[in-house]
Amino acid sequence: MKASKALYAGSFDPLTNGHLDIIRRASRMCGEVVVGVIINMSKKSMFSFEERMEMIRKATEDLPNVKVDMFSGLLADYVNQNGFDVVIRGLRATMDFEYEIQMAQMNARLYKDDVETVFLMTDPQFSFISSSMAKEVHQLGGSIQGLVPDNVLEAMDKKVKSL
Ligand code: COA
């Protein structure tokens, strides 16, 4: 496979081990992977965009071809302006499929150059995780050890104590 520049975008509020598994696998397939934190003011969040980026940087520090950035507006504009040729998405279950195919097909119309959306099947041990569920269980005192990276869990503990 030729070296490609891939985007893996999402809210990452916060990063989970499901996301990290996708990032690791994408980093083995692609020349460069940019984890793009989407600036979405309408989604109520636990962490600021900077905090999310810092947590992702820490969790991926052993992956030299992974970079972290943030962007707002259309994903396709960010892709066109930054020369990406691959967009990575993780599929957790069949329920993700309908939404993902709609997004991929809409984005395909908006890309200026040849850009492929590549779907990676989530490792079954992470197929049930979402950031919201991790936050809810953690806030109610349940253990989420192993579901989010250790540095994310530390940051979540600190955040809850500071509330
Ligand atoms: N492992 C664990 N969780 C995962 C996961 C994985 N592999 N893949 C997705 N998730 C979870 C996320 O944690 C998140 O959970 P939450 O809702 O509980 O927080 C949920 O799936 C949704 O992910 P999120 O990152 O919030 O957004 P999204 O997947 O819906 O889409 C973008 C993100 C950036 C691709 C999309 O919003 C976008 O393109 N935005 C830009 C605007 C635009 O261009 N719109 C037109 C699109 S055609």
Boltz pocket constraint, residues with backbone or C-beta under 6 A from the ligand:
constraints:
  - pocket:
      binder: B
      contacts: [[A, 9], [A, 10], [A, 11], [A, 12], [A, 13], [A, 14], [A, 16], [A, 17], [A, 18], [A, 19], [A, 22], [A, 36], [A, 38], [A, 73], [A, 74], [A, 75], [A, 76], [A, 90], [A, 91], [A, 92], [A, 102], [A, 103], [A, 104], [A, 106], [A, 107], [A, 122], [A, 126], [A, 129], [A, 130], [A, 131], [A, 132], [A, 133]]
      max_distance: 6.0
